[in-house]
Amino acid sequence: MPRWVPYAAAITLTAMIVLTVNYRAFTEFSRERAQNTQLQEEALNLTDENIALQEEIHYLKTDPKRIEREARKFGLRPRQEKISAPAK
């Protein structure tokens, strides 16, 4: 058996171990990157939804027409103002 065979075997095994560890780390990194992207998109969607809800709350507090429209959705009617007739 040639003298270089044990060295070649050691180098080959070392290379295989290094490649295995690097491949595993790369696949885990890829999975985490995809998860990070998904979470960023979800956070952006939730931020947009939060802003929309804040705007709706603002308009419900300040816009009488919108308040009236929302009240009608629940079957509520505006109060009928009673106007008293002037006394004669």
PyMOL Python script that loads the backbone (N, CA, C, O; Angstrom):
from pymol import cmd

cmd.read_pdbstr("""\
ATOM      1  N   MET A   1       0.858  -1.166   0.000  1.00  0.00           N
ATOM      2  CA  MET A   1       0.000   0.000   0.000  1.00  0.00           C
ATOM      3  C   MET A   1       0.910   1.236   0.000  1.00  0.00           C
ATOM      4  O   MET A   1       1.849   1.320   0.791  1.00  0.00           O
ATOM      5  N   PRO A   2       0.626   2.186  -0.886  1.00  0.00           N
ATOM      6  CA  PRO A   2       1.458   3.387  -0.948  1.00  0.00           C
ATOM      7  C   PRO A   2       1.355   4.204   0.345  1.00  0.00           C
ATOM      8  O   PRO A   2       0.386   4.101   1.097  1.00  0.00           O
ATOM      9  N   ARG A   3       2.346   4.984   0.565  1.00  0.00           N
ATOM     10  CA  ARG A   3       2.466   5.761   1.788  1.00  0.00           C
ATOM     11  C   ARG A   3       1.454   6.926   1.857  1.00  0.00           C
ATOM     12  O   ARG A   3       1.112   7.358   2.958  1.00  0.00           O
ATOM     13  N   TRP A   4       0.990   7.421   0.769  1.00  0.00           N
ATOM     14  CA  TRP A   4       0.107   8.578   0.715  1.00  0.00           C
ATOM     15  C   TRP A   4      -1.368   8.215   0.934  1.00  0.00           C
ATOM     16  O   TRP A   4      -2.189   9.110   1.135  1.00  0.00           O
ATOM     17  N   VAL A   5      -1.720   6.923   0.899  1.00  0.00           N
ATOM     18  CA  VAL A   5      -3.117   6.500   1.040  1.00  0.00           C
ATOM     19  C   VAL A   5      -3.707   6.916   2.392  1.00  0.00           C
ATOM     20  O   VAL A   5      -4.822   7.437   2.386  1.00  0.00           O
ATOM     21  N   PRO A   6      -3.070   6.736   3.533  1.00  0.00           N
ATOM     22  CA  PRO A   6      -3.674   7.189   4.798  1.00  0.00           C
ATOM     23  C   PRO A   6      -3.890   8.708   4.833  1.00  0.00           C
ATOM     24  O   PRO A   6      -4.881   9.188   5.383  1.00  0.00           O
ATOM     25  N   TYR A   7      -2.955   9.453   4.243  1.00  0.00           N
ATOM     26  CA  TYR A   7      -3.126  10.917   4.194  1.00  0.00           C
ATOM     27  C   TYR A   7      -4.308  11.303   3.309  1.00  0.00           C
ATOM     28  O   TYR A   7      -5.085  12.191   3.659  1.00  0.00           O
ATOM     29  N   ALA A   8      -4.442  10.644   2.182  1.00  0.00           N
ATOM     30  CA  ALA A   8      -5.562  10.916   1.277  1.00  0.00           C
ATOM     31  C   ALA A   8      -6.886  10.571   1.952  1.00  0.00           C
ATOM     32  O   ALA A   8      -7.867  11.301   1.812  1.00  0.00           O
ATOM     33  N   ALA A   9      -6.916   9.456   2.686  1.00  0.00           N
ATOM     34  CA  ALA A   9      -8.139   9.063   3.382  1.00  0.00           C
ATOM     35  C   ALA A   9      -8.492  10.090   4.467  1.00  0.00           C
ATOM     36  O   ALA A   9      -9.661  10.446   4.617  1.00  0.00           O
ATOM     37  N   ALA A  10      -7.518  10.556   5.207  1.00  0.00           N
ATOM     38  CA  ALA A  10      -7.760  11.554   6.253  1.00  0.00           C
ATOM     39  C   ALA A  10      -8.258  12.859   5.648  1.00  0.00           C
ATOM     40  O   ALA A  10      -9.190  13.474   6.166  1.00  0.00           O
ATOM     41  N   ILE A  11      -7.641  13.275   4.564  1.00  0.00           N
ATOM     42  CA  ILE A  11      -8.065  14.514   3.883  1.00  0.00           C
ATOM     43  C   ILE A  11      -9.471  14.357   3.329  1.00  0.00           C
ATOM     44  O   ILE A  11     -10.278  15.281   3.434  1.00  0.00           O
ATOM     45  N   THR A  12      -9.781  13.215   2.747  1.00  0.00           N
ATOM     46  CA  THR A  12     -11.113  12.967   2.189  1.00  0.00           C
ATOM     47  C   THR A  12     -12.169  12.983   3.293  1.00  0.00           C
ATOM     48  O   THR A  12     -13.213  13.615   3.132  1.00  0.00           O
ATOM     49  N   LEU A  13     -11.919  12.304   4.400  1.00  0.00           N
ATOM     50  CA  LEU A  13     -12.874  12.296   5.507  1.00  0.00           C
ATOM     51  C   LEU A  13     -13.068  13.690   6.095  1.00  0.00           C
ATOM     52  O   LEU A  13     -14.190  14.082   6.414  1.00  0.00           O
ATOM     53  N   THR A  14     -11.988  14.429   6.235  1.00  0.00           N
ATOM     54  CA  THR A  14     -12.092  15.792   6.741  1.00  0.00           C
ATOM     55  C   THR A  14     -12.927  16.660   5.802  1.00  0.00           C
ATOM     56  O   THR A  14     -13.771  17.433   6.255  1.00  0.00           O
ATOM     57  N   ALA A  15     -12.696  16.534   4.509  1.00  0.00           N
ATOM     58  CA  ALA A  15     -13.462  17.304   3.518  1.00  0.00           C
ATOM     59  C   ALA A  15     -14.938  16.930   3.572  1.00  0.00           C
ATOM     60  O   ALA A  15     -15.798  17.805   3.465  1.00  0.00           O
ATOM     61  N   MET A  16     -15.241  15.662   3.735  1.00  0.00           N
ATOM     62  CA  MET A  16     -16.632  15.228   3.809  1.00  0.00           C
ATOM     63  C   MET A  16     -17.321  15.799   5.055  1.00  0.00           C
ATOM     64  O   MET A  16     -18.472  16.230   4.987  1.00  0.00           O
ATOM     65  N   ILE A  17     -16.628  15.799   6.172  1.00  0.00           N
ATOM     66  CA  ILE A  17     -17.201  16.351   7.404  1.00  0.00           C
ATOM     67  C   ILE A  17     -17.447  17.848   7.257  1.00  0.00           C
ATOM     68  O   ILE A  17     -18.503  18.345   7.650  1.00  0.00           O
ATOM     69  N   VAL A  18     -16.483  18.568   6.695  1.00  0.00           N
ATOM     70  CA  VAL A  18     -16.625  20.009   6.499  1.00  0.00           C
ATOM     71  C   VAL A  18     -17.791  20.301   5.558  1.00  0.00           C
ATOM     72  O   VAL A  18     -18.584  21.204   5.825  1.00  0.00           O
ATOM     73  N   LEU A  19     -17.905  19.555   4.466  1.00  0.00           N
ATOM     74  CA  LEU A  19     -19.006  19.770   3.524  1.00  0.00           C
ATOM     75  C   LEU A  19     -20.354  19.464   4.169  1.00  0.00           C
ATOM     76  O   LEU A  19     -21.327  20.180   3.936  1.00  0.00           O
ATOM     77  N   THR A  20     -20.419  18.415   4.969  1.00  0.00           N
ATOM     78  CA  THR A  20     -21.677  18.063   5.636  1.00  0.00           C
ATOM     79  C   THR A  20     -22.112  19.164   6.599  1.00  0.00           C
ATOM     80  O   THR A  20     -23.277  19.562   6.608  1.00  0.00           O
ATOM     81  N   VAL A  21     -21.187  19.648   7.400  1.00  0.00           N
ATOM     82  CA  VAL A  21     -21.518  20.708   8.355  1.00  0.00           C
ATOM     83  C   VAL A  21     -21.931  21.976   7.625  1.00  0.00           C
ATOM     84  O   VAL A  21     -22.907  22.620   8.010  1.00  0.00           O
ATOM     85  N   ASN A  22     -21.203  22.343   6.577  1.00  0.00           N
ATOM     86  CA  ASN A  22     -21.538  23.553   5.828  1.00  0.00           C
ATOM     87  C   ASN A  22     -22.881  23.428   5.117  1.00  0.00           C
ATOM     88  O   ASN A  22     -23.644  24.392   5.069  1.00  0.00           O
ATOM     89  N   TYR A  23     -23.179  22.258   4.568  1.00  0.00           N
ATOM     90  CA  TYR A  23     -24.459  22.062   3.885  1.00  0.00           C
ATOM     91  C   TYR A  23     -25.606  22.186   4.889  1.00  0.00           C
ATOM     92  O   TYR A  23     -26.622  22.818   4.601  1.00  0.00           O
ATOM     93  N   ARG A  24     -25.439  21.581   6.064  1.00  0.00           N
ATOM     94  CA  ARG A  24     -26.473  21.658   7.091  1.00  0.00           C
ATOM     95  C   ARG A  24     -26.685  23.106   7.529  1.00  0.00           C
ATOM     96  O   ARG A  24     -27.825  23.548   7.672  1.00  0.00           O
ATOM     97  N   ALA A  25     -25.611  23.838   7.739  1.00  0.00           N
ATOM     98  CA  ALA A  25     -25.719  25.243   8.133  1.00  0.00           C
ATOM     99  C   ALA A  25     -26.381  26.069   7.036  1.00  0.00           C
ATOM    100  O   ALA A  25     -27.184  26.956   7.326  1.00  0.00           O
ATOM    101  N   PHE A  26     -26.049  25.783   5.781  1.00  0.00           N
ATOM    102  CA  PHE A  26     -26.640  26.525   4.667  1.00  0.00           C
ATOM    103  C   PHE A  26     -28.139  26.270   4.569  1.00  0.00           C
ATOM    104  O   PHE A  26     -28.907  27.206   4.351  1.00  0.00           O
ATOM    105  N   THR A  27     -28.572  25.008   4.728  1.00  0.00           N
ATOM    106  CA  THR A  27     -30.005  24.729   4.646  1.00  0.00           C
ATOM    107  C   THR A  27     -30.756  25.371   5.812  1.00  0.00           C
ATOM    108  O   THR A  27     -31.870  25.864   5.631  1.00  0.00           O
ATOM    109  N   GLU A  28     -30.164  25.369   6.992  1.00  0.00           N
ATOM    110  CA  GLU A  28     -30.805  26.016   8.134  1.00  0.00           C
ATOM    111  C   GLU A  28     -30.883  27.527   7.924  1.00  0.00           C
ATOM    112  O   GLU A  28     -31.894  28.149   8.253  1.00  0.00           O
ATOM    113  N   PHE A  29     -29.838  28.109   7.388  1.00  0.00           N
ATOM    114  CA  PHE A  29     -29.831  29.541   7.088  1.00  0.00           C
ATOM    115  C   PHE A  29     -30.912  29.881   6.063  1.00  0.00           C
ATOM    116  O   PHE A  29     -31.617  30.879   6.207  1.00  0.00           O
ATOM    117  N   SER A  30     -31.039  29.059   5.040  1.00  0.00           N
ATOM    118  CA  SER A  30     -32.060  29.307   4.019  1.00  0.00           C
ATOM    119  C   SER A  30     -33.461  29.237   4.615  1.00  0.00           C
ATOM    120  O   SER A  30     -34.318  30.057   4.284  1.00  0.00           O
ATOM    121  N   ARG A  31     -33.696  28.272   5.483  1.00  0.00           N
ATOM    122  CA  ARG A  31     -35.003  28.135   6.126  1.00  0.00           C
ATOM    123  C   ARG A  31     -35.291  29.353   6.998  1.00  0.00           C
ATOM    124  O   ARG A  31     -36.403  29.881   6.982  1.00  0.00           O
ATOM    125  N   GLU A  32     -34.302  29.795   7.752  1.00  0.00           N
ATOM    126  CA  GLU A  32     -34.498  30.956   8.621  1.00  0.00           C
ATOM    127  C   GLU A  32     -34.693  32.243   7.821  1.00  0.00           C
ATOM    128  O   GLU A  32     -35.444  33.129   8.230  1.00  0.00           O
ATOM    129  N   ARG A  33     -34.018  32.338   6.689  1.00  0.00           N
ATOM    130  CA  ARG A  33     -34.197  33.520   5.845  1.00  0.00           C
ATOM    131  C   ARG A  33     -35.627  33.571   5.299  1.00  0.00           C
ATOM    132  O   ARG A  33     -36.244  34.636   5.261  1.00  0.00           O
ATOM    133  N   ALA A  34     -36.151  32.412   4.877  1.00  0.00           N
ATOM    134  CA  ALA A  34     -37.529  32.362   4.384  1.00  0.00           C
ATOM    135  C   ALA A  34     -38.512  32.713   5.502  1.00  0.00           C
ATOM    136  O   ALA A  34     -39.483  33.435   5.275  1.00  0.00           O
ATOM    137  N   GLN A  35     -38.260  32.205   6.693  1.00  0.00           N
ATOM    138  CA  GLN A  35     -39.126  32.513   7.827  1.00  0.00           C
ATOM    139  C   GLN A  35     -39.054  33.999   8.179  1.00  0.00           C
ATOM    140  O   GLN A  35     -40.070  34.608   8.515  1.00  0.00           O
ATOM    141  N   ASN A  36     -37.866  34.580   8.105  1.00  0.00           N
ATOM    142  CA  ASN A  36     -37.699  36.009   8.379  1.00  0.00           C
ATOM    143  C   ASN A  36     -38.490  36.841   7.371  1.00  0.00           C
ATOM    144  O   ASN A  36     -39.156  37.807   7.745  1.00  0.00           O
ATOM    145  N   THR A  37     -38.417  36.473   6.118  1.00  0.00           N
ATOM    146  CA  THR A  37     -39.160  37.192   5.075  1.00  0.00           C
ATOM    147  C   THR A  37     -40.659  37.105   5.339  1.00  0.00           C
ATOM    148  O   THR A  37     -41.377  38.099   5.226  1.00  0.00           O
ATOM    149  N   GLN A  38     -41.125  35.911   5.692  1.00  0.00           N
ATOM    150  CA  GLN A  38     -42.542  35.720   5.978  1.00  0.00           C
ATOM    151  C   GLN A  38     -42.975  36.565   7.176  1.00  0.00           C
ATOM    152  O   GLN A  38     -44.040  37.182   7.147  1.00  0.00           O
ATOM    153  N   LEU A  39     -42.165  36.595   8.213  1.00  0.00           N
ATOM    154  CA  LEU A  39     -42.512  37.383   9.401  1.00  0.00           C
ATOM    155  C   LEU A  39     -42.495  38.879   9.108  1.00  0.00           C
ATOM    156  O   LEU A  39     -43.317  39.624   9.642  1.00  0.00           O
ATOM    157  N   GLN A  40     -41.569  39.324   8.266  1.00  0.00           N
ATOM    158  CA  GLN A  40     -41.540  40.745   7.896  1.00  0.00           C
ATOM    159  C   GLN A  40     -42.799  41.122   7.136  1.00  0.00           C
ATOM    160  O   GLN A  40     -43.375  42.183   7.379  1.00  0.00           O
ATOM    161  N   GLU A  41     -43.237  40.261   6.211  1.00  0.00           N
ATOM    162  CA  GLU A  41     -44.459  40.541   5.459  1.00  0.00           C
ATOM    163  C   GLU A  41     -45.671  40.564   6.390  1.00  0.00           C
ATOM    164  O   GLU A  41     -46.552  41.413   6.254  1.00  0.00           O
ATOM    165  N   GLU A  42     -45.707  39.633   7.327  1.00  0.00           N
ATOM    166  CA  GLU A  42     -46.812  39.593   8.281  1.00  0.00           C
ATOM    167  C   GLU A  42     -46.824  40.837   9.157  1.00  0.00           C
ATOM    168  O   GLU A  42     -47.889  41.389   9.435  1.00  0.00           O
ATOM    169  N   ALA A  43     -45.652  41.281   9.594  1.00  0.00           N
ATOM    170  CA  ALA A  43     -45.566  42.496  10.408  1.00  0.00           C
ATOM    171  C   ALA A  43     -46.020  43.719   9.607  1.00  0.00           C
ATOM    172  O   ALA A  43     -46.696  44.598  10.140  1.00  0.00           O
ATOM    173  N   LEU A  44     -45.648  43.771   8.336  1.00  0.00           N
ATOM    174  CA  LEU A  44     -46.066  44.879   7.490  1.00  0.00           C
ATOM    175  C   LEU A  44     -47.582  44.883   7.308  1.00  0.00           C
ATOM    176  O   LEU A  44     -48.218  45.935   7.374  1.00  0.00           O
ATOM    177  N   ASN A  45     -48.156  43.705   7.078  1.00  0.00           N
ATOM    178  CA  ASN A  45     -49.610  43.611   6.932  1.00  0.00           C
ATOM    179  C   ASN A  45     -50.323  44.023   8.211  1.00  0.00           C
ATOM    180  O   ASN A  45     -51.340  44.716   8.159  1.00  0.00           O
ATOM    181  N   LEU A  46     -49.801  43.604   9.354  1.00  0.00           N
ATOM    182  CA  LEU A  46     -50.412  43.981  10.625  1.00  0.00           C
ATOM    183  C   LEU A  46     -50.279  45.478  10.887  1.00  0.00           C
ATOM    184  O   LEU A  46     -51.185  46.090  11.455  1.00  0.00           O
ATOM    185  N   THR A  47     -49.165  46.069  10.482  1.00  0.00           N
ATOM    186  CA  THR A  47     -48.988  47.512  10.633  1.00  0.00           C
ATOM    187  C   THR A  47     -50.008  48.259   9.776  1.00  0.00           C
ATOM    188  O   THR A  47     -50.618  49.227  10.230  1.00  0.00           O
ATOM    189  N   ASP A  48     -50.189  47.806   8.537  1.00  0.00           N
ATOM    190  CA  ASP A  48     -51.187  48.443   7.659  1.00  0.00           C
ATOM    191  C   ASP A  48     -52.593  48.312   8.244  1.00  0.00           C
ATOM    192  O   ASP A  48     -53.374  49.263   8.227  1.00  0.00           O
ATOM    193  N   GLU A  49     -52.904  47.126   8.759  1.00  0.00           N
ATOM    194  CA  GLU A  49     -54.220  46.910   9.360  1.00  0.00           C
ATOM    195  C   GLU A  49     -54.407  47.797  10.590  1.00  0.00           C
ATOM    196  O   GLU A  49     -55.492  48.336  10.813  1.00  0.00           O
ATOM    197  N   ASN A  50     -53.359  47.944  11.378  1.00  0.00           N
ATOM    198  CA  ASN A  50     -53.419  48.789  12.573  1.00  0.00           C
ATOM    199  C   ASN A  50     -53.674  50.248  12.187  1.00  0.00           C
ATOM    200  O   ASN A  50     -54.484  50.926  12.819  1.00  0.00           O
ATOM    201  N   ILE A  51     -52.994  50.719  11.168  1.00  0.00           N
ATOM    202  CA  ILE A  51     -53.194  52.106  10.711  1.00  0.00           C
ATOM    203  C   ILE A  51     -54.624  52.306  10.222  1.00  0.00           C
ATOM    204  O   ILE A  51     -55.255  53.322  10.513  1.00  0.00           O
ATOM    205  N   ALA A  52     -55.128  51.320   9.475  1.00  0.00           N
ATOM    206  CA  ALA A  52     -56.507  51.422   8.978  1.00  0.00           C
ATOM    207  C   ALA A  52     -57.501  51.464  10.137  1.00  0.00           C
ATOM    208  O   ALA A  52     -58.465  52.229  10.104  1.00  0.00           O
ATOM    209  N   LEU A  53     -57.268  50.647  11.154  1.00  0.00           N
ATOM    210  CA  LEU A  53     -58.164  50.651  12.310  1.00  0.00           C
ATOM    211  C   LEU A  53     -58.069  51.962  13.090  1.00  0.00           C
ATOM    212  O   LEU A  53     -59.078  52.454  13.595  1.00  0.00           O
ATOM    213  N   GLN A  54     -56.871  52.527  13.191  1.00  0.00           N
ATOM    214  CA  GLN A  54     -56.724  53.821  13.865  1.00  0.00           C
ATOM    215  C   GLN A  54     -57.471  54.919  13.115  1.00  0.00           C
ATOM    216  O   GLN A  54     -58.097  55.784  13.728  1.00  0.00           O
ATOM    217  N   GLU A  55     -57.402  54.879  11.784  1.00  0.00           N
ATOM    218  CA  GLU A  55     -58.143  55.868  10.988  1.00  0.00           C
ATOM    219  C   GLU A  55     -59.643  55.697  11.191  1.00  0.00           C
ATOM    220  O   GLU A  55     -60.374  56.677  11.335  1.00  0.00           O
ATOM    221  N   GLU A  56     -60.098  54.442  11.200  1.00  0.00           N
ATOM    222  CA  GLU A  56     -61.526  54.194  11.396  1.00  0.00           C
ATOM    223  C   GLU A  56     -61.975  54.690  12.765  1.00  0.00           C
ATOM    224  O   GLU A  56     -63.045  55.288  12.880  1.00  0.00           O
ATOM    225  N   ILE A  57     -61.182  54.455  13.798  1.00  0.00           N
ATOM    226  CA  ILE A  57     -61.512  54.944  15.140  1.00  0.00           C
ATOM    227  C   ILE A  57     -61.589  56.467  15.148  1.00  0.00           C
ATOM    228  O   ILE A  57     -62.495  57.047  15.746  1.00  0.00           O
ATOM    229  N   HIS A  58     -60.633  57.110  14.482  1.00  0.00           N
ATOM    230  CA  HIS A  58     -60.634  58.579  14.428  1.00  0.00           C
ATOM    231  C   HIS A  58     -61.908  59.093  13.771  1.00  0.00           C
ATOM    232  O   HIS A  58     -62.556  60.009  14.277  1.00  0.00           O
ATOM    233  N   TYR A  59     -62.262  58.487  12.626  1.00  0.00           N
ATOM    234  CA  TYR A  59     -63.458  58.951  11.927  1.00  0.00           C
ATOM    235  C   TYR A  59     -64.725  58.646  12.723  1.00  0.00           C
ATOM    236  O   TYR A  59     -65.678  59.424  12.688  1.00  0.00           O
ATOM    237  N   LEU A  60     -64.743  57.531  13.433  1.00  0.00           N
ATOM    238  CA  LEU A  60     -65.921  57.220  14.238  1.00  0.00           C
ATOM    239  C   LEU A  60     -66.062  58.179  15.418  1.00  0.00           C
ATOM    240  O   LEU A  60     -67.170  58.392  15.911  1.00  0.00           O
ATOM    241  N   LYS A  61     -64.980  58.745  15.862  1.00  0.00           N
ATOM    242  CA  LYS A  61     -65.043  59.709  16.954  1.00  0.00           C
ATOM    243  C   LYS A  61     -65.399  61.113  16.472  1.00  0.00           C
ATOM    244  O   LYS A  61     -65.966  61.901  17.229  1.00  0.00           O
ATOM    245  N   THR A  62     -65.068  61.434  15.212  1.00  0.00           N
ATOM    246  CA  THR A  62     -65.194  62.825  14.773  1.00  0.00           C
ATOM    247  C   THR A  62     -66.212  63.065  13.664  1.00  0.00           C
ATOM    248  O   THR A  62     -66.706  64.185  13.541  1.00  0.00           O
ATOM    249  N   ASP A  63     -66.544  62.073  12.859  1.00  0.00           N
ATOM    250  CA  ASP A  63     -67.415  62.290  11.696  1.00  0.00           C
ATOM    251  C   ASP A  63     -68.845  61.851  12.014  1.00  0.00           C
ATOM    252  O   ASP A  63     -69.109  60.654  12.122  1.00  0.00           O
ATOM    253  N   PRO A  64     -69.764  62.796  12.165  1.00  0.00           N
ATOM    254  CA  PRO A  64     -71.137  62.437  12.528  1.00  0.00           C
ATOM    255  C   PRO A  64     -71.826  61.568  11.472  1.00  0.00           C
ATOM    256  O   PRO A  64     -72.610  60.684  11.820  1.00  0.00           O
ATOM    257  N   LYS A  65     -71.546  61.806  10.204  1.00  0.00           N
ATOM    258  CA  LYS A  65     -72.180  61.005   9.155  1.00  0.00           C
ATOM    259  C   LYS A  65     -71.732  59.544   9.236  1.00  0.00           C
ATOM    260  O   LYS A  65     -72.530  58.626   9.047  1.00  0.00           O
ATOM    261  N   ARG A  66     -70.463  59.350   9.515  1.00  0.00           N
ATOM    262  CA  ARG A  66     -69.960  57.976   9.630  1.00  0.00           C
ATOM    263  C   ARG A  66     -70.552  57.296  10.868  1.00  0.00           C
ATOM    264  O   ARG A  66     -70.882  56.111  10.835  1.00  0.00           O
ATOM    265  N   ILE A  67     -70.679  58.041  11.934  1.00  0.00           N
ATOM    266  CA  ILE A  67     -71.275  57.487  13.153  1.00  0.00           C
ATOM    267  C   ILE A  67     -72.710  57.048  12.866  1.00  0.00           C
ATOM    268  O   ILE A  67     -73.142  55.969  13.270  1.00  0.00           O
ATOM    269  N   GLU A  68     -73.426  57.904  12.164  1.00  0.00           N
ATOM    270  CA  GLU A  68     -74.813  57.596  11.828  1.00  0.00           C
ATOM    271  C   GLU A  68     -74.895  56.360  10.933  1.00  0.00           C
ATOM    272  O   GLU A  68     -75.752  55.500  11.135  1.00  0.00           O
ATOM    273  N   ARG A  69     -74.020  56.272   9.964  1.00  0.00           N
ATOM    274  CA  ARG A  69     -73.997  55.138   9.031  1.00  0.00           C
ATOM    275  C   ARG A  69     -73.703  53.832   9.784  1.00  0.00           C
ATOM    276  O   ARG A  69     -74.337  52.807   9.534  1.00  0.00           O
ATOM    277  N   GLU A  70     -72.740  53.883  10.702  1.00  0.00           N
ATOM    278  CA  GLU A  70     -72.404  52.686  11.476  1.00  0.00           C
ATOM    279  C   GLU A  70     -73.547  52.307  12.414  1.00  0.00           C
ATOM    280  O   GLU A  70     -73.806  51.122  12.625  1.00  0.00           O
ATOM    281  N   ALA A  71     -74.224  53.294  12.972  1.00  0.00           N
ATOM    282  CA  ALA A  71     -75.346  53.018  13.868  1.00  0.00           C
ATOM    283  C   ALA A  71     -76.467  52.326  13.102  1.00  0.00           C
ATOM    284  O   ALA A  71     -77.111  51.424  13.640  1.00  0.00           O
ATOM    285  N   ARG A  72     -76.710  52.724  11.875  1.00  0.00           N
ATOM    286  CA  ARG A  72     -77.751  52.095  11.061  1.00  0.00           C
ATOM    287  C   ARG A  72     -77.433  50.632  10.783  1.00  0.00           C
ATOM    288  O   ARG A  72     -78.339  49.806  10.667  1.00  0.00           O
ATOM    289  N   LYS A  73     -76.140  50.310  10.675  1.00  0.00           N
ATOM    290  CA  LYS A  73     -75.756  48.909  10.444  1.00  0.00           C
ATOM    291  C   LYS A  73     -76.212  48.019  11.599  1.00  0.00           C
ATOM    292  O   LYS A  73     -76.493  46.837  11.404  1.00  0.00           O
ATOM    293  N   PHE A  74     -76.284  48.588  12.795  1.00  0.00           N
ATOM    294  CA  PHE A  74     -76.703  47.828  13.967  1.00  0.00           C
ATOM    295  C   PHE A  74     -78.193  47.992  14.255  1.00  0.00           C
ATOM    296  O   PHE A  74     -78.689  47.539  15.287  1.00  0.00           O
ATOM    297  N   GLY A  75     -78.891  48.635  13.345  1.00  0.00           N
ATOM    298  CA  GLY A  75     -80.330  48.804  13.502  1.00  0.00           C
ATOM    299  C   GLY A  75     -80.726  49.946  14.415  1.00  0.00           C
ATOM    300  O   GLY A  75     -81.872  50.012  14.859  1.00  0.00           O
ATOM    301  N   LEU A  76     -79.818  50.830  14.700  1.00  0.00           N
ATOM    302  CA  LEU A  76     -80.131  51.971  15.552  1.00  0.00           C
ATOM    303  C   LEU A  76     -80.583  53.138  14.688  1.00  0.00           C
ATOM    304  O   LEU A  76     -80.153  53.303  13.546  1.00  0.00           O
ATOM    305  N   ARG A  77     -81.457  53.932  15.265  1.00  0.00           N
ATOM    306  CA  ARG A  77     -81.946  55.106  14.540  1.00  0.00           C
ATOM    307  C   ARG A  77     -81.547  56.352  15.310  1.00  0.00           C
ATOM    308  O   ARG A  77     -81.442  56.326  16.536  1.00  0.00           O
ATOM    309  N   PRO A  78     -81.327  57.432  14.595  1.00  0.00           N
ATOM    310  CA  PRO A  78     -81.013  58.678  15.318  1.00  0.00           C
ATOM    311  C   PRO A  78     -82.228  59.147  16.111  1.00  0.00           C
ATOM    312  O   PRO A  78     -83.374  58.907  15.730  1.00  0.00           O
ATOM    313  N   ARG A  79     -81.953  59.809  17.204  1.00  0.00           N
ATOM    314  CA  ARG A  79     -83.041  60.339  18.017  1.00  0.00           C
ATOM    315  C   ARG A  79     -83.809  61.393  17.230  1.00  0.00           C
ATOM    316  O   ARG A  79     -83.247  62.217  16.508  1.00  0.00           O
ATOM    317  N   GLN A  80     -85.104  61.323  17.407  1.00  0.00           N
ATOM    318  CA  GLN A  80     -85.935  62.346  16.781  1.00  0.00           C
ATOM    319  C   GLN A  80     -86.036  63.506  17.760  1.00  0.00           C
ATOM    320  O   GLN A  80     -86.511  63.367  18.887  1.00  0.00           O
ATOM    321  N   GLU A  81     -85.577  64.638  17.291  1.00  0.00           N
ATOM    322  CA  GLU A  81     -85.635  65.811  18.163  1.00  0.00           C
ATOM    323  C   GLU A  81     -87.085  66.260  18.300  1.00  0.00           C
ATOM    324  O   GLU A  81     -87.826  66.354  17.322  1.00  0.00           O
ATOM    325  N   LYS A  82     -87.451  66.528  19.511  1.00  0.00           N
ATOM    326  CA  LYS A  82     -88.812  66.999  19.761  1.00  0.00           C
ATOM    327  C   LYS A  82     -88.783  68.518  19.748  1.00  0.00           C
ATOM    328  O   LYS A  82     -88.098  69.160  20.544  1.00  0.00           O
ATOM    329  N   ILE A  83     -89.528  69.054  18.842  1.00  0.00           N
ATOM    330  CA  ILE A  83     -89.617  70.506  18.749  1.00  0.00           C
ATOM    331  C   ILE A  83     -90.943  70.912  19.350  1.00  0.00           C
ATOM    332  O   ILE A  83     -92.011  70.532  18.870  1.00  0.00           O
ATOM    333  N   SER A  84     -90.852  71.677  20.392  1.00  0.00           N
ATOM    334  CA  SER A  84     -92.100  72.103  21.030  1.00  0.00           C
ATOM    335  C   SER A  84     -92.706  73.260  20.245  1.00  0.00           C
ATOM    336  O   SER A  84     -92.008  74.159  19.774  1.00  0.00           O
ATOM    337  N   ALA A  85     -93.949  73.209  20.129  1.00  0.00           N
ATOM    338  CA  ALA A  85     -94.672  74.270  19.427  1.00  0.00           C
ATOM    339  C   ALA A  85     -94.737  75.496  20.352  1.00  0.00           C
ATOM    340  O   ALA A  85     -94.921  75.366  21.562  1.00  0.00           O
ATOM    341  N   PRO A  86     -94.586  76.654  19.773  1.00  0.00           N
ATOM    342  CA  PRO A  86     -94.670  77.853  20.606  1.00  0.00           C
ATOM    343  C   PRO A  86     -96.084  77.970  21.231  1.00  0.00           C
ATOM    344  O   PRO A  86     -97.099  77.674  20.601  1.00  0.00           O
ATOM    345  N   ALA A  87     -96.088  78.394  22.434  1.00  0.00           N
ATOM    346  CA  ALA A  87     -97.363  78.538  23.153  1.00  0.00           C
ATOM    347  C   ALA A  87     -98.111  79.751  22.609  1.00  0.00           C
ATOM    348  O   ALA A  87     -97.523  80.787  22.298  1.00  0.00           O
ATOM    349  N   LYS A  88     -99.432  79.583  22.504  1.00  0.00           N
ATOM    350  CA  LYS A  88    -100.256  80.682  21.974  1.00  0.00           C
ATOM    351  C   LYS A  88    -101.036  81.332  23.045  1.00  0.00           C
ATOM    352  O   LYS A  88    -101.783  82.274  22.780  1.00  0.00           O
TER     353      LYS A  88
END
""", "prot")
cmd.dss("prot")
cmd.show_as("cartoon", "prot")
cmd.util.cbc("prot")
cmd.orient("prot")
